[in-house]
C-alpha cells in the first residue's frame, strides 16, 4: 500500500548527535527516519509511513487520520 495521497505533517531538523537530518511524523507514534539531507530524509520517512500504516493494519490498530498542520509544531 502506498500513502502517496495521504498527508501527514512531517517535521525535519538537523541532528548534530546523529549527523543526519531527522524526519518525524508526530501523528504516527514512533514514525521517524533520517537522511544525509532533507530530500533523503523526506524520501525515507515516506517509506516508513507506508510501513507504519501497513503494520498497524496487520495488527488491527487504528490509523490516525492526517490533521494537517499541528498547533504544537
N, C-alpha and C positions, 0 to 999 in steps of 0.2 A: 504494500500500500504506500502511496506517496501523498504527502501532505502539502504538495506544491500550492494547493488552493487554500490551505489553512494558514491563518495569520496569527502567530503568537508574538508577543513582544520579546525581543532579544536584546540583551544588554551586552555591549562589547567594551572591554577595557584591557589595558596592558597590565600584566602581572610581572613585576620585577623578579619575584621569587621563582616563577616558572620560566621566565624569559620567553613569554609567549602571550599572544592575545587570547583572552578568555571570552567565550560567548556563553552567557547564561540565559535560561528561559524560566523566568520566575513563576509562571503559571504551571509548569510541569516540574514538580519537586525532584531535585537531583539531576535535572537535564542540563548538561553543560558540555562544552567541547573547547578545544584550543586550536591554535594555528600559529604559523610564523608571522602572519599578517592578518589584517581584518578580513580580507577576502577568503583566505583559507579557513579561518575560524568560523566564518559565516557558512561556508560550504559544509564544513564538518558538523556544525550544530544542526543543519537541516537533516543530515543523515541520522543524527542522534534523536532528533524529534520524531522522525519516522519510526525508529526502533523503539522509542519510549511508548508511542501510541500502539504499535503492534504488540508489544509486551503487555501493556495494560489490557488490551482486548483479549489476549490469550488468557490472562489471569481473571478476566471478568471484572476488572476495576473500571471505575468511572473515568472518563476522559474529559477534562475541563474544556469548556468552550472558550475560544480566544476572546479576550475582553478588549484587546487593543491596548492603548497606552494606559499604563497603571499610574496611579497617583503618587506612589512612593518612589518611583524610578526617576 
